[in-house]
Amino acid sequence: MTSWLSGTADNFSKGEHPPHAVRYRIAKEHIEVVKGLWDSWEDDAFAYDKQKGEFFTPGKLHALNHKGEFFSVKGPLNIARSKQGQPVIFQAGTSEAGRNFAAQNSDAIFVHAESFDEARAYYQDLKQRAGGFGRDPHALSILPGIRPIVGRDEAEVESRYRQAVELVTIEDAIVALGRPFNDHDFSQYPLDEPFPELGDLGSNSQKGGSDRIKQLARDEGLSLREVALRFSLPRRDFVGTPDQVADAIQTWFEAGAADGFIINSVLPDGLQYFTEQVVPVLQQRGLFRTEYTGNTLRDNLGLEIPANRHAKAVAHQSDEAVA
């Protein structure tokens, strides 16, 4: 994702980040460059031929020679191509530019959705955009982040939920709320009055997230306190017994709101609870694997290995010669 906090610009010899739209132009060219470098070596470039004294086939090593608006990179990369062809490209973005970038370039997308309806709308939108860019929509995995809280019975569920809620103070929630707005200081506003009018604050920061927060506050007439807690407290969607949490996961998956999930643990033992209690239920329902069939992330996400662009070009030239 493109950086938005001004403090990060200070670490890269920049006084401030470029405008939001320019950041995505940079990102687009950047991904073109790294993909080109990842294809520097064809898959069978390394001959290891002792008799000929040939370590690699020179014709299967390719310079990039990229000269663009933001980058000038000759290449080639000095390491062999990954066994998964290219690393899996993850992206997180909800702005218009972020969605288009994800649909065109990403293998997987992390998204934070406030509700099932919001998640499904995002899912359908991104799949449609991917198709519009000539991609197979099924090749794009959309993975909402969730924070499940699991208990063996209703009493333990409620106890663990209250434990998680008590970890959140309004002071911390206010600080966290400022992040999408370039660490804006919300402590200067009254907590129990309507969410402040912020104009275009956040438009050159985390634009999608800040726009969503402002829209929610307007639509529901929320106070600053309510908005801050809404975005810090664990949602109830994935709070319950193992069967109840599995039900929610199954609903989101089967109804077209997610291809999978990125699990974030609220409590120290939350991941252990999830893997030991919820995963077996999902396995019994045929919704989660019982063993791994591959040994790379790309394998386990069900993604194909991208063809090396140079190998395709050589094959095409050979076909033309035969014709």
HELIX and SHEET records of a PDB file:
HELIX    1   1 SER A    6  ALA A    9  1                                   4    
HELIX    2   2 ASP A   10  PHE A   12  5                                   3    
HELIX    3   3 HIS A   20  TRP A   38  1                                  19    
HELIX    4   4 PRO A   58  LYS A   60  5                                   3    
HELIX    5   5 GLU A   96  ASN A  105  1                                  10    
HELIX    6   6 PHE A  116  GLY A  132  1                                  17    
HELIX    7   7 PRO A  137  ALA A  139  5                                   3    
HELIX    8   8 GLU A  154  GLU A  166  1                                  13    
HELIX    9   9 ILE A  170  GLY A  178  1                                   9    
HELIX   10  10 ARG A  179  PHE A  181  5                                   3    
HELIX   11  11 PHE A  186  GLN A  188  5                                   3    
HELIX   12  12 LYS A  207  GLU A  220  1                                  14    
HELIX   13  13 LEU A  224  ARG A  230  1                                   7    
HELIX   14  14 PRO A  242  GLU A  254  1                                  13    
HELIX   15  15 GLY A  270  TYR A  273  1                                   4    
HELIX   16  16 PHE A  274  VAL A  278  3                                   5    
HELIX   17  17 VAL A  279  GLN A  284  1                                   6    
HELIX   18  18 LEU A  297  ASN A  300  1                                   4    
HELIX   19  19 ARG A  309  VAL A  322  1                                  14    
SHEET    1   A 2 HIS A  66  LYS A  67  0                                        
SHEET    2   A 2 SER A  72  VAL A  73 -1                                        
SHEET    1   B 4 PHE A  90  GLN A  91  0                                        
SHEET    2   B 4 ALA A 108  VAL A 111  1                                        
SHEET    3   B 4 SER A 141  ILE A 146  1                                        
SHEET    4   B 4 ILE A 262  ILE A 263  1                                        
SHEET    1   C 2 ILE A 149  VAL A 150  0                                        
SHEET    2   C 2 VAL A 239  GLY A 240  1                                        
END                                                                             
